[in-house]
Amino acid sequence: MHQKSLFIKEGTHQLHVRRIFESSGGTPILMLHGTIENGKIFYTESGKGLACYLAAQGFDVFVADFRGKGQSTPSINEDPKHGQHEMIVHDVPAFIDLVKAQTGKAMHVICHSWGGVIFNSALARMPNYLPDVKSIVCFGTKRSVHRKSFHKFWKVDLFWNRLAPAIAKRKGFINMVKLKFGADNETYDFLRQSIDWVKPKPWIDPEDGFDYANAAKNITWPETWHMTGINDDLLGHIDDVIAHVEETNPKAEVSLLSKQNGNLLDYDHINMLTAKQCVEDHFPKVSDWLVKRS
């Protein structure tokens, strides 16, 4: 299996993309990570993860690191003056353009968590990219957290919506790695902008007022499959996933990964991509689903 790093110059940033493939000519897949993480949620250097699994099935996989994340430079610690607006308006188009330039083909897009919100926002905002997208698969993607619970109060209402931006405002970013809250850091601007959407508020860009909800209703979405784990009780709860499905593509397929539904584990937000059982469980189903739409 081949792995190589590609870089895209985007203003003062170098966006990193890891290309993983067995042989050239396969249908391309673009993968987008979520919040407080980077592209490594999809792959390891030793060949594990969904990206490597799909590459072994013949796909040509491109795993992106959003600006400041993973191997993209400068790191958030060095330059925190950006947020989700730049990810939507600049990063996603740059990633799509790279895959097109490298392969000359339309691609499938696979997202984890907030990466799905970023991608869906970009597609609603820039429908000229619709012909480049064969299908969308989202793992644990929700926009707003509607349900109420102790975990929601502590992790979302108190930490994410209040403490995190207060900490980040001092240096322009919050060191989530040092705090052991995630695999990568986040900027103050990202926190400020994302909080507007995590709260059950309108899907409108806080920077320029673009109405994503209205735009989403006026495009024909690619075939889409959303899945989440039954033990994902906060970051991708099934009710919140369905709420995002309703505001994007109500025709999308939705699956709940659980033993009751025939899966090997009751999955959560992270291990539905990292557990060793995935390669015998839902990864083959994802591959088959993509093959039928290639």
N, C-alpha and C positions, 0 to 999 in steps of 0.2 A: 504494500500500500504506500502511495506517495503522499507526503505532506510538505507543502511549501508555503511560505509567507509572501503575501502581496501587499503593497502599500499604495494608498490613494492620497494624493495631495489635495487637501480641501482647506484653502486659505492658509492659516498658520499651522494647521494640523496635518498629521500623517495618519490616515485611518488604516488599521491593520485588518487583513482578511486572510484566514487560513484556508487554503485550498487542499482538499483531501479527495483522492481518487485512486482507483485501481488502474484504469486505462482511459485514454481520452475518448470523447465522443458520447459519453453518457448524458442523460437529461440533467441539466443543472438544478441545484437546490441552493437557495440562499437561506441562511439561518441567522436569526436575530435574538440576542439574549435580553434578559430583563433587568430590573433594578438591582443595585448592590451586587452585581455579578458581571461576568464578561463571557466571551465565547467559549471558555473552557467548560461551561455547563453542558456543552454538546460533544466534547471530545477530550481525549488525553493523548499525550505524545506516544504512548504505548499502544494506541489503537482501540481504545474503548470508547463507549458513548454512542449516541444516536448518529452523529455525523460519520463516524468510522463504520458503523454498521451499514448505513445506507450507501457509503462508498463501496463497501464490499459487495453490495447488491448491484453495482454498476452505475450508480449515480455519480455525478460530478458535483461535489459539495463545497460550498463557499461559506465559511463561518466568520461572521463579522464581529469586530470589536468596535462599539460606538466610541465617539471621540473621548479621549482621556481614559478609556478603559482598556484592560488587558495590555496588548502590545502596541496600541495606538499611542502616538506621542503628540504634544507633550502630555504627561500624566495630569490627572485632575489636581494633584498636589502642586504641580508647577504652573498650571493655567486653569483656574476654575471658572473663568468668565464665559460660561455657556450653560445651556439647559436643554430641556426637551424640545423647545421650539427649533433649535439648530439641528437636533437629531431628526426631526420630522422634515424640515425644509431642505436640509443639506446632506445629512448622512445617508438617509435611505435612498434618495436619488443617486448618490455617488456609488452606493453598493450595487444597485440595480444596473447602473451603467457599466460598472466593472464586469459583472457577470456577463452582460451582453457583449462587451468588447472581447472577453476571453473565449466565449463559446459561440456567439452568434445565434443563441437560442432563447426562447422564452423559458421561464424558470418556475419551479415550485418555491414557495416561501414557508419556512417553518419558524415559529416564534415561541419563546417561553415568556410567560407572565407579561410584564409591562412592555416587552418587545412587541407583542401583538397589538397593544394599544398604539404604540408609536407607528408601526407599519400600517395599521388600518387608518390612522389619521393621515399618513402620507398619501395613501391610495385615494382616500376621499378628497383630499386637497388637490392632488395632481392626477386626475383620471387619465391623463395621457400615458401613464405607465400601465394601465389595465391590460393592454395587449401583451405585455411582457410577463404577465403572471398567469400561470396555468392553474394553480390552486393555492390554498392557504391552509396550513395546519397549525393550530394554536394549543399549547399546553398551559393550562392554568391562567388563561388571559381574562382578566376582569378590568373594568375601568373604575367604577365606584364600589365602595363597600357599603352595602345597604343594611346588612344584618347587624344586630346588637349582641355583644357578648363581653365577658371580662377581657378576653384576649384582644378583642377589637378596641376596647377602651384603653388598655395599656399600650398595645403595640401601634395602633393607628391614631386614636384621638390624642393620647398623651405624648407618646414618643415621636411618631412620624410627623404629626401635624403641629406639635408645639416645641418639644425639646430639640429635635433634630435641626430645624431651621434656626433656632436660637443659638445652638452650638456652631452651626455652619456659617452664620453671618459674620463671625469674628475673623475667620481666615478665608471665607469664600467657599469652603467645602467642609464636609464632615468625614472624618477618618473612620469609616465603617469597619475596615479591616482591623484596626487597632482596638476598636470597641467590641470586636468579634460578633458583629451583626451581619456580616456578609463577606463576599470574596473580593469586592471592589468598593471604591469610595463614591460619593455623590456630591455634586456642587450645590451651593445655596440656591442658584437660579433653578436648577432641576427640582429641588424640594419645593420651592415657592410655586413653581408652575404646576407640578404634579399634584400638590395638595388640593388645588382647585378642582381637580378631576376625581381624586380619591373620595372627596366628599361628594354626596349625591347632588351634584350641581350640573348645569348645562354643559354640554360638550363643545365648549367655545374656547378658542385659543386666548389665553390671558395676555399674550403679547400684542396681537394685532386684531383680535376680535373675530377671526375667521370662524364661521359656524360649521363645525364638522358634522354635527347631527343632521343638519339640513342637506349638506353635500352628500352624506352617506346614503340618503334616501333617493338621490337622483343619479346613482350609478348602478350598473349591473355588476354585482360582485362575482368574483371567481368562485368556483366550488370551494366550500370551506368546511373543515372539520375541527370542532373544539372538543378537547377532552381535559378532564381534571380528575384528581384523586379524591376518594371519599374521605380521606383523612386530611385533606386540605381545608381546614376549617376557617381560614381567614384570607390568605393571599390569593386564593382562587376557588373560593366556595362555589359550589354548583349554582346556587341562586344568583350570585353576582356574575358568574360566567354567562348564564342565560340572559341576564339583563343586558350585557354587552352584545350578545348575539342579536337581541331584539333591536338594538339601535344601529347595528351594522347590516348583517345579512340574516334575516329571520329564517331563511331556508337552509341554513347551515346545519350539519349533523352535530349532535352533542352526545358525548359518551362520558359515563362516570366509571372510573377505573376502581373496581372493588371485587372482592372475592364473591360477593353475592351476584355480581354480573359476569362471573366466570374468569376473573383475573387471578393471578397467583398471589397477589398481595393486595392489601388495602393501602393504596398509594397516597403519598402526600405531595406537597408542592415541589419538592426537590427530587425525591427518590423515584418519581415516575420517569425521570430521565437518567438516573444514576444507579439504580438498583440492578444487581446482576441478573435478576429474574426478567428484566425488560426484554432481553434478547430472545427469550423463549415465550414472551407474553405479547405485548402490544407492538413492539418494534416491527415484527414481521407483518402485522396488519397495516401499519403505516406504510411500509414498503409496497405492499400489494395495492393499497389505496392510491398511492402515487403512480404506480405502474399503469393502472387503468386510466389515469388522466394524463399520461405522458404522450 
